[in-house]
Structures are given as structure tokens and as C-alpha cells.
Amino acid sequence: KYGVSLEEIHQMLVQQNGLCLICSKPLSFGAADKRDKPHVDHNHATGQVRGLLCLTCNTGLGMFGDSPQLLKVALNYLIDSIRQSERLSELAPLNEDDAIVRSHGNNNHERLAEMASPHMSE
């Protein structure tokens, strides 16, 4: 399939150290789960084989139409959402102790010592 022999596919897998070229997940022809077997990734426009991927990564590229531009937009979307989450977590304390430590600014070391002291539970 795709003009590549089974022997060439085996050679590709060896050259890739048995790993998916995107996520580095171990691939094996004998894997019980088809997601862990090597899948031939190819350019849908030219038919050129690019490498071997796990099913998840190969399907993901296909779902994005092999479009670098669309994948870049998706990457930026994920990065922006992570940054937004981090900004929100900086604004909202994780727990009461976190809120207390943050409110003491330069006195954080003293407050951490207070929190570790056994008399605090009295």
C-alpha cells in the first residue's frame, strides 16, 4: 500500500526506533491494540509516505486535513486556553492555606513556618 513494501515499512520502524514520529509512543506490528500498531502516514495530495505513526496521531492529522495552517491554529488555541487557565488559577487560590500564603507577600517564609507549627491545630 502507498507504494511501500512490508520490508520497507519494517525498516522505517527500525529507523524510527519503534516509536510514533509525533507522540513517541512505542509501536509494534504484534500489538494487541490497533492503536499501538504502526500506521503508514502519507500526504493525501501526493501519496508520498512521510513515516509511521500510531493510529491516534495518524487519524488526528487526517482530521485536520493534513493542513499545517489548521494545525497551527489548533496549537495556538490550546496554548491560549492553557495560558488563560494559568491566569485564572493565579487569581483564584487553590485552597485556604494558599490564599493565606499569597496574602502575606514578603512574609511567606514566616507564614509557612506558622502553618507547619503543631500549635496551629489547637
Summary of the structure (lengths in Angstrom):
residues: 122
radius of gyration: 24.7
end to end distance: 73.0
largest distance: 75.6
contacts: 269
relative contact order: 0.09
helix: 57%
strand: 9%
